[in-house]
Amino acid sequence: QLQLVESGGGLVQPGGSLRLSCAAPGFTLDYWTIGWFRQAPGKERELVAQITSAGNTNYAVSVKERFTISRDNAKNTVYLQMNSLKPEDTAVYYCRAGFSFWGQGTQVTVSS
């Protein structure tokens, strides 16, 4: 079964940057649409960014111009580069392959 593993979360000050990674050991992600989602306490999970197998991307309005999703098929990894982070970006971030396969999540906390 496809299992996704996120990494790269942590504590960062406002205005800082983090890069999240989503990998699938033993599986190839080349043909999957991969989405990054986030869920803050008391809020619903929301789509942050998505990339298709062809490399087409889309972003939530709240992160456009600050976040960049990319994929490295040679490394079988999808990245979420997050710049100019704000406290409201604090959440658990998850990656998803297709509509069914989720990772365990990685915590991102933006605080001074």
VOKEKOL-768624 format. One record per atom (N, C-alpha, C, CB): residue in three letters; x, z negated, y negated. Coordinates in steps of 0.02 Angstrom, whole numbers, padded with zeros to 5 digits, always signed. Glycine has a CB too. Example, Ala and Ser with C-alpha at 12.3 -4.5 7.8 and 13.67 -1.06 7.14 Angstrom:
residues 2
ALA+00660-00390+00284;ALA+00615-00390+00225;ALA+00660-00390+00165;ALA+00565-00452+00224;SER+00642-00354+00112;SER+00684-00357+00053;SER+00645-00394-00002;SER+00704-00286+00030;
//
This chain:
residues 112
GLN+00042+00000+00059;GLN+00000+00000+00000;GLN+00044+00000-00062;GLN-00048-00061+00000;LEU+00022+00039-00112;LEU+00060+00043-00174;LEU+00059-00025-00209;LEU+00032+00097-00219;GLN+00118-00051-00225;GLN+00123-00113-00263;GLN+00164-00100-00325;GLN+00155-00170-00220;LEU+00140-00124-00381;LEU+00173-00115-00445;LEU+00205-00180-00467;LEU+00124-00089-00498;VAL+00264-00174-00497;VAL+00300-00233-00519;VAL+00318-00223-00592;VAL+00364-00246-00476;GLU+00292-00267-00635;GLU+00309-00265-00706;GLU+00366-00313-00721;GLU+00247-00283-00749;SER+00405-00297-00771;SER+00458-00341-00794;SER+00471-00327-00867;SER+00522-00332-00752;GLY+00509-00373-00899;GLY+00530-00362-00967;GLY+00493-00404-01019;GLY+00521-00292-00984;GLY+00445-00443-00997;GLY+00409-00485-01045;GLY+00452-00543-01069;GLY+00344-00511-01015;GLY+00426-00580-01117;GLY+00463-00637-01142;GLY+00437-00659-01209;GLY+00536-00621-01147;LEU+00476-00703-01241;LEU+00459-00729-01307;LEU+00500-00691-01359;LEU+00473-00806-01311;VAL+00467-00667-01410;VAL+00501-00630-01463;VAL+00471-00649-01530;VAL+00496-00553-01451;GLN+00511-00646-01582;GLN+00486-00661-01649;GLN+00446-00602-01677;GLN+00544-00678-01696;PRO+00401-00615-01723;PRO+00365-00560-01756;PRO+00414-00510-01786;PRO+00319-00587-01812;GLY+00399-00446-01777;GLY+00443-00393-01799;GLY+00494-00372-01747;GLY+00479-00415-01860;GLY+00499-00409-01694;GLY+00547-00394-01641;GLY+00523-00340-01593;GLY+00564-00455-01603;SER+00564-00328-01542;SER+00550-00275-01493;SER+00558-00301-01422;SER+00595-00215-01505;LEU+00522-00270-01377;LEU+00530-00281-01306;LEU+00518-00215-01271;LEU+00481-00337-01279;ARG+00548-00208-01212;ARG+00533-00150-01170;ARG+00509-00175-01102;ARG+00595-00104-01163;LEU+00449-00156-01085;LEU+00421-00173-01020;LEU+00433-00116-00971;LEU+00345-00188-01026;SER+00442-00135-00908;SER+00452-00087-00855;SER+00400-00096-00801;SER+00523-00093-00825;CYS+00379-00041-00771;CYS+00332-00041-00716;CYS+00362+00001-00660;CYS+00261-00013-00738;ALA+00376-00030-00604;ALA+00407+00004-00547;ALA+00364-00003-00485;ALA+00478-00023-00535;ALA+00376+00040-00437;ALA+00339+00039-00374;ALA+00388+00048-00317;ALA+00283+00094-00373;PRO+00419-00006-00295;PRO+00469+00000-00242;PRO+00441+00033-00180;PRO+00495-00069-00224;GLY+00476+00085-00157;GLY+00455+00119-00096;GLY+00404+00173-00106;GLY+00429+00070-00049;PHE+00378+00183-00168;PHE+00329+00234-00182;PHE+00352+00276-00242;PHE+00259+00203-00196;THR+00329+00337-00244;THR+00344+00378-00302;THR+00284+00377-00350;THR+00361+00450-00281;LEU+00300+00369-00414;LEU+00248+00367-00464;LEU+00238+00435-00498;LEU+00264+00315-00517;ASP+00275+00485-00476;ASP+00277+00550-00511;ASP+00207+00579-00523;ASP+00318+00599-00472;TYR+00163+00570-00475;TYR+00099+00606-00477;TYR+00041+00562-00502;TYR+00083+00634-00410;TRP+00058+00503-00524;TRP+00006+00456-00545;TRP+00001+00453-00621;TRP+00021+00387-00517;THR-00061+00445-00645;THR-00071+00424-00714;THR-00060+00348-00716;THR-00142+00443-00741;ILE-00016+00326-00761;ILE+00000+00256-00766;ILE-00024+00229-00833;ILE+00076+00244-00759;GLY-00058+00174-00830;GLY-00082+00142-00891;GLY-00052+00073-00900;GLY-00158+00137-00891;TRP-00039+00055-00962;TRP-00021-00014-00980;TRP-00083-00046-01012;TRP+00041-00017-01028;PHE-00100-00103-00987;PHE-00157-00141-01013;PHE-00131-00210-01034;PHE-00213-00148-00959;ARG-00172-00244-01073;ARG-00155-00313-01091;ARG-00218-00355-01094;ARG-00117-00315-01158;GLN-00208-00419-01081;GLN-00264-00466-01084;GLN-00240-00530-01117;GLN-00292-00481-01013;ALA-00271-00545-01174;ALA-00256-00606-01211;ALA-00306-00659-01188;ALA-00260-00595-01287;PRO-00289-00723-01197;PRO-00334-00777-01176;PRO-00402-00770-01209;PRO-00304-00845-01194;GLY-00454-00773-01168;GLY-00522-00769-01193;GLY-00546-00700-01211;GLY-00528-00812-01252;LYS-00504-00650-01198;LYS-00523-00581-01215;LYS-00524-00537-01153;LYS-00473-00551-01267;GLU-00557-00480-01159;GLU-00560-00434-01103;GLU-00494-00394-01099;GLU-00620-00386-01111;ARG-00480-00371-01039;ARG-00421-00329-01030;ARG-00433-00262-01067;ARG-00406-00317-00954;GLU-00382-00239-01102;GLU-00390-00177-01140;GLU-00332-00129-01126;GLU-00394-00192-01215;LEU-00347-00065-01130;LEU-00296-00014-01122;LEU-00253-00011-01184;LEU-00328+00055-01108;VAL-00188-00012-01173;VAL-00140-00008-01228;VAL-00112+00062-01234;VAL-00083-00059-01217;ALA-00091+00090-01178;ALA-00061+00157-01178;ALA-00065+00186-01108;ALA+00013+00154-01202;GLN-00064+00252-01105;GLN-00071+00286-01041;GLN-00029+00349-01041;GLN-00145+00302-01026;ILE-00001+00366-00983;ILE+00038+00427-00977;ILE+00018+00462-00913;ILE+00115+00412-00979;THR+00005+00527-00917;THR-00014+00565-00858;THR+00048+00590-00822;THR-00060+00624-00878;SER+00037+00620-00763;SER+00093+00648-00725;SER+00127+00704-00764;SER+00070+00673-00657;ALA+00090+00737-00808;ALA+00118+00791-00849;ALA+00153+00765-00911;ALA+00064+00839-00868;GLY+00148+00699-00923;GLY+00182+00671-00981;GLY+00138+00666-01043;GLY+00242+00710-00997;ASN+00075+00681-01036;ASN+00030+00673-01093;ASN+00015+00599-01103;ASN-00036+00712-01082;THR+00013+00578-01167;THR+00005+00507-01182;THR-00055+00495-01228;THR+00068+00480-01214;ASN-00081+00435-01224;ASN-00129+00412-01274;ASN-00120+00337-01284;ASN-00203+00429-01253;TYR-00140+00315-01343;TYR-00127+00246-01364;TYR-00189+00215-01396;TYR-00068+00243-01412;ALA-00194+00150-01389;ALA-00244+00113-01427;ALA-00225+00117-01501;ALA-00248+00038-01404;VAL-00275+00118-01544;VAL-00263+00124-01615;VAL-00219+00067-01640;VAL-00330+00124-01654;SER-00228+00008-01611;SER-00192-00051-01635;SER-00117-00049-01622;SER-00221-00113-01602;VAL-00095-00005-01577;VAL-00024-00003-01561;VAL+00009+00064-01578;VAL-00014-00017-01487;LYS-00031+00112-01600;LYS-00003+00177-01617;LYS+00051+00169-01669;LYS-00059+00225-01642;GLU+00102+00208-01665;GLU+00160+00207-01710;GLU+00207+00149-01697;GLU+00137+00204-01782;ARG+00186+00101-01654;ARG+00230+00044-01639;ARG+00253+00044-01567;ARG+00194-00022-01655;PHE+00209+00066-01521;PHE+00224+00066-01450;PHE+00235+00137-01425;PHE+00167+00032-01409;THR+00279+00144-01376;THR+00291+00209-01346;THR+00292+00202-01270;THR+00357+00240-01371;ILE+00251+00241-01236;ILE+00251+00242-01164;ILE+00292+00302-01140;ILE+00179+00244-01135;SER+00331+00292-01088;SER+00371+00347-01062;SER+00381+00337-00987;SER+00440+00352-01099;ARG+00403+00390-00954;ARG+00416+00384-00883;ARG+00483+00416-00866;ARG+00359+00416-00841;ASP+00517+00385-00819;ASP+00580+00412-00793;ASP+00569+00422-00719;ASP+00641+00364-00809;ASN+00554+00483-00699;ASN+00538+00496-00629;ASN+00599+00486-00585;ASN+00511+00566-00620;ALA+00658+00497-00611;ALA+00718+00487-00572;ALA+00726+00413-00552;ALA+00780+00511-00610;LYS+00702+00369-00596;LYS+00706+00297-00583;LYS+00639+00269-00558;LYS+00727+00260-00646;ASN+00590+00315-00552;ASN+00525+00293-00527;ASN+00497+00235-00567;ASN+00530+00274-00453;THR+00503+00239-00632;THR+00484+00184-00676;THR+00448+00212-00738;THR+00547+00144-00697;VAL+00399+00173-00760;VAL+00364+00188-00823;VAL+00379+00131-00871;VAL+00286+00196-00811;TYR+00393+00148-00933;TYR+00413+00099-00983;TYR+00361+00094-01038;TYR+00481+00118-01012;LEU+00360+00036-01070;LEU+00322+00027-01132;LEU+00369-00004-01182;LEU+00257-00017-01121;GLN+00392+00037-01229;GLN+00434+00012-01283;GLN+00389-00014-01338;GLN+00482+00067-01309;MET+00398-00078-01355;MET+00356-00110-01405;MET+00399-00132-01463;MET+00318-00171-01374;ASN+00385-00102-01521;ASN+00422-00119-01582;ASN+00375-00151-01633;ASN+00455-00055-01612;SER+00404-00182-01683;SER+00365-00213-01737;SER+00310-00257-01709;SER+00335-00159-01783;LEU+00329-00299-01662;LEU+00279-00340-01628;LEU+00247-00390-01675;LEU+00310-00377-01570;LYS+00183-00402-01663;LYS+00143-00448-01704;LYS+00116-00505-01659;LYS+00084-00411-01739;PRO+00100-00561-01688;PRO+00071-00616-01648;PRO+00010-00594-01608;PRO+00053-00674-01693;GLU-00029-00548-01635;GLU-00088-00525-01599;GLU-00073-00480-01540;GLU-00134-00489-01646;ASP-00009-00464-01530;ASP+00011-00427-01470;ASP+00023-00475-01411;ASP+00074-00387-01483;THR+00019-00539-01423;THR+00028-00588-01370;THR-00025-00581-01317;THR+00028-00660-01399;ALA-00003-00572-01255;ALA-00049-00561-01199;ALA-00009-00555-01135;ALA-00092-00496-01211;VAL-00044-00554-01079;VAL-00015-00533-01016;VAL-00023-00458-01011;VAL-00048-00570-00955;TYR+00032-00424-00998;TYR+00032-00351-00994;TYR+00035-00330-00921;TYR+00090-00322-01034;TYR-00009-00283-00904;TYR-00014-00258-00836;TYR-00005-00182-00836;TYR-00082-00277-00804;CYS+00024-00156-00783;CYS+00023-00084-00773;CYS-00025-00068-00716;CYS+00094-00056-00759;ARG-00052-00008-00719;ARG-00100+00015-00669;ARG-00084+00087-00650;ARG-00173+00008-00695;ALA-00087+00101-00585;ALA-00079+00170-00561;ALA-00148+00195-00539;ALA-00028+00173-00501;GLY-00167+00252-00566;GLY-00233+00278-00552;GLY-00285+00229-00578;GLY-00243+00290-00477;PHE-00336+00216-00537;PHE-00389+00169-00557;PHE-00389+00106-00515;PHE-00456+00202-00552;SER-00344+00102-00465;SER-00353+00049-00416;SER-00294+00001-00408;SER-00367+00078-00352;PHE-00235+00022-00426;PHE-00175-00017-00409;PHE-00147-00050-00472;PHE-00122+00027-00376;TRP-00143-00117-00468;TRP-00121-00157-00525;TRP-00058-00196-00506;TRP-00177-00204-00548;GLY-00017-00209-00557;GLY+00037-00256-00549;GLY+00014-00327-00562;GLY+00095-00238-00595;GLN+00060-00374-00557;GLN+00043-00445-00564;GLN+00044-00467-00637;GLN+00092-00487-00524;GLY+00072-00426-00681;GLY+00073-00442-00752;GLY+00137-00475-00774;GLY+00015-00485-00769;THR+00152-00467-00838;THR+00209-00499-00869;THR+00188-00525-00938;THR+00270-00451-00875;GLN+00208-00587-00953;GLN+00185-00619-01014;GLN+00228-00596-01073;GLN+00188-00696-01008;VAL+00194-00578-01127;VAL+00227-00563-01191;VAL+00200-00612-01242;VAL+00215-00489-01213;THR+00245-00649-01273;THR+00225-00696-01325;THR+00263-00680-01389;THR+00239-00770-01302;VAL+00226-00669-01442;VAL+00255-00653-01507;VAL+00242-00712-01553;VAL+00226-00586-01537;SER+00295-00748-01570;SER+00287-00809-01609;SER+00352-00827-01642;SER+00262-00868-01564;SER+00346-00857-01700;SER+00406-00882-01735;SER+00418-00955-01718;SER+00399-00873-01811;
//
